[in-house]
Amino acid sequence: DQYLMRNPEFFFSRRFEPALINPNNPHILEPHLLCAAWEHPLAVQEVAALAESAPGLLESLMGRGLLRERRGRIYPDPQLSYPAEKVSIRSIGSSYQIMDLKRGLLLETVDGAVAMSQLHPGAVYLHQGETYLVRQLDTRARTAWAEPCEVDYYTQARELTDIRVTKVDLEKRCGRTLVRLGDVQVTNHVIAFRRRRQFTEEYLGETPLELPETTFSTRAFWFEVPGDAVDRAVSESGDLPGSLHACEHACIGVLPLFALCDRNDIGGVSTPDGATGLPQVFVYDAYPGGVGIAEMGYASIERLWQSTAKLVSDCPCLEGCPSCIQSPKYGNNNEPLSKEGAIALLTALPSLPSGT
């Protein structure tokens, strides 16, 4: 938003926004296929293309008894209840229910991808302007129980994220910076939460949590930071991890300018010693299977670097703020972060000359 405020020509010179769709994502296709068969039996020829785009999906649905074949047509199982009511229009996969502990009423549903960080026991949750305190989280029933409570603090989850590359589909060099696109496996683990006083940000303590890890496969693009850019970042800030972390946050904040998404649809990981020995910055789709955001980021990577560098350098703050390198999604108090190091990295990446 701040980038558009300072660069309105970016918005007014564009003809349209590129909508993203990934019809081959099995997490999206499976429930929609059930809905289609429910509305009208499908001819075998209609679903023949699934053998290439989503191999094994039709066989899986039939093996689980959700679909049946009869006389060349695919029918839903007679015991199958109306499938459309189980399809979320906002997220992929299962969601968690938030129940009012005192009245036993459903307050709302939350995407399962963020349930551990928002609905852990002890979390302060806002619902329609009212404050609730989560008392219990049942991961098997996918239900959180909360009660109205007046508190003068808010909570931040501490989360560890690990990412593992499972497949590289594309790679290219932008200067001496190697950029890749492919499949990754992301593991998130909420290990604790912190309490901070409202308005004053006073630290009130930290409580450990014992919650299960969540793992999903998705799409990502990532780039290796060459030694030239590392040297510039270190000379400017002396803080390589903070520079990488700030670069990651800022790229995630600017990527929605190039892909029709929200920053909550994207996740990121940065590491000063990647698998190749060079620092790496990963940006991934926050949905299982991916929805095309990583592909847009990969295709526009140089413009993304340039726009992100301009956003951070033009921001009038001294050490970084929510308008440039701080993220509302991270519960580690946005540490470590280095604005000077991020600017040095981002301005160096697209300008490095090509190597051999």
Secondary structure, DSSP 8 states (H G I E B T S, - for coil): -HHHHH-HHHHHT---------TT-HHHHHHHHHHHHHHS-EEGGGGTTHHHHSTTHHHHHHHTTSEEEETTEEEE-TT---GGGG--SS-SS-EEEEEETTT--EEEEEEGGGHHHHSSTT-EEEETTEEEEEEEEETTTTEEEEEE---SEEEEEEEEEEEEEEEEEEEEEETTEEEEEEEEEEEEEEEEEEEEETTT--EEEEEE-----EEEEEEEEEEE--HHHHHHHHHHHS-HHHHHHHHHHHHHHHGGGTSSS-GGGEEEEEESS-TTSS-EEEEEESSTT--SHHHHHHHTHHHHHHHHHHHHHH---SS--TTTT--TT-SSTT-S--HHHHHHHHHHTTTS----
